[in-house]
Amino acid sequence: MKMRKALCAVVSAFLLLLTACSSESPRPASEAAKPAVPVTGRFAFNQMYITARAWAADLEVLRLGSIPLAEVKSEAGKAGAWQAVFVSAQLGRARTYTYSVVESAGNLHQGVFSSGEESYTARGQAQPFLPAAIKVDSDAAYETAAKKAVEYEKKNPNLPVTFLLESTKRFPDPAWRVIWGESAGTSNFSVFVDVSTGAYLETMR
């Protein structure tokens, strides 16, 4: 008899537990997965640099550029994906990395991804520079550049804005090139901003 009462008590407790679990309220919408948002160039660069510095001790930056995504709308100085090219003089190699907030076409994967390495010798106008030079983020560069583009934007509304960071002989320090258009080659208006000081440098038409 005592055994039966004990068994009934265990079964009753189990049923109460199931009832409590089934009556739990659903998670609030705020706890649901948030949509992906664009990020600044410096944020994306830092994620790529953390991974890339394990590749070469003498790591330098050759280029950093934004990649527009159909899935994530770009904002002032922010993009859904970025690409960085690092070089190592000791290895004589260059390695390309991407950082994306979502999986996307064109071999873009969420987070940091390396698309491989290739041989490198100094060529062209772009010159490698130290990561420490990147002090001014892309959103701040956009604010400076936008002040010089007021009239252009009035005449050319809804153009995409892309970003390219390089060091060339054109300026003493590396510079952001804020480009109104899909690329430097197709744009007829861009503004250069010093990546170390944030100072306006030049407008190219």
Beta strands, then each sheet from edge to edge (+ up, - down):
strand 1: 39-40
strand 2: 60-67
strand 3: 78-79
strand 4: 81-88
strand 5: 93-100
strand 6: 111-119
strand 7: 161-166
strand 8: 175-180
strand 9: 190-194
strand 10: 200-204
sheet 1: 1+ 3-
sheet 2: 6+ 5- 4+ 2- 7+ 8- 9+ 10-
end
